[in-house]
């Protein structure tokens, strides 16, 4: 078993969301879950390619569950796969759970994951529901909350200012219950800065200390929802500053940023 630790989406050297990349290990799903729980870190296993034209299969585990997709872990795997293959031209991997095709692209000093937007069903939102979930007055919210997805559907909710975003102390149990009933992977609250720069926070864990430092699937979903390229800041609450780029190109979404050894 080979294990390498990387940080992804860091706004500066030393920042970023951590991931462990594991190679040469044919352990069971249960053993992989136990390993991720023991290490208390997002883990991705690089397994042999399932078919020609695919560089590898990637299998994602958070400490609490297996996941169909994790973009920061995909970037970590991409760093090693580009080095292994000795190329800078795009590669393709496939997610182990759902077989989703993920393109890996290098652009300058950054790595990107290229993936397709997914169709979603908008859930019925009762009046005042979002304000209750986020524990804020209605006046703190802007526009209508909507679901979008590039592999993991998020309810995207705009708040009116960065101060309101930073002050959020949402009802995590209520969010988890609503998400399960609605087939949505949590609530992503965001605010606008200047130009196409946004800032966000992801709420899909019951424990507030587990809040994501970077949520690449949310950046991709937000770019799809808004219909333009964007830069997303995240990680103030966990104390790991992250910066995510999302680009739209020929009907696809590219989500990426910095990757470095931890």
Secondary structure as GFF3:
##gff-version 3
##sequence-region A 1 262
A	DSSP	beta_strand	2	8	.	.	.	ID=ss1
A	DSSP	beta_strand	17	23	.	.	.	ID=ss2
A	DSSP	alpha_helix	29	39	.	.	.	ID=ss3
A	DSSP	beta_strand	43	47	.	.	.	ID=ss4
A	DSSP	beta_strand	56	61	.	.	.	ID=ss5
A	DSSP	beta_strand	66	67	.	.	.	ID=ss6
A	DSSP	alpha_helix	71	85	.	.	.	ID=ss7
A	DSSP	beta_strand	91	95	.	.	.	ID=ss8
A	DSSP	beta_strand	101	107	.	.	.	ID=ss9
A	DSSP	beta_strand	110	116	.	.	.	ID=ss10
A	DSSP	alpha_helix	129	134	.	.	.	ID=ss11
A	DSSP	three_ten_helix	138	140	.	.	.	ID=ss12
A	DSSP	beta_strand	141	148	.	.	.	ID=ss13
A	DSSP	beta_strand	154	159	.	.	.	ID=ss14
A	DSSP	alpha_helix	162	166	.	.	.	ID=ss15
A	DSSP	alpha_helix	172	182	.	.	.	ID=ss16
A	DSSP	beta_strand	187	192	.	.	.	ID=ss17
A	DSSP	beta_strand	197	203	.	.	.	ID=ss18
A	DSSP	three_ten_helix	208	210	.	.	.	ID=ss19
A	DSSP	alpha_helix	216	226	.	.	.	ID=ss20
A	DSSP	beta_strand	230	234	.	.	.	ID=ss21
A	DSSP	beta_strand	242	249	.	.	.	ID=ss22
A	DSSP	beta_strand	252	257	.	.	.	ID=ss23
A	DSSP	beta_strand	259	261	.	.	.	ID=ss24
###
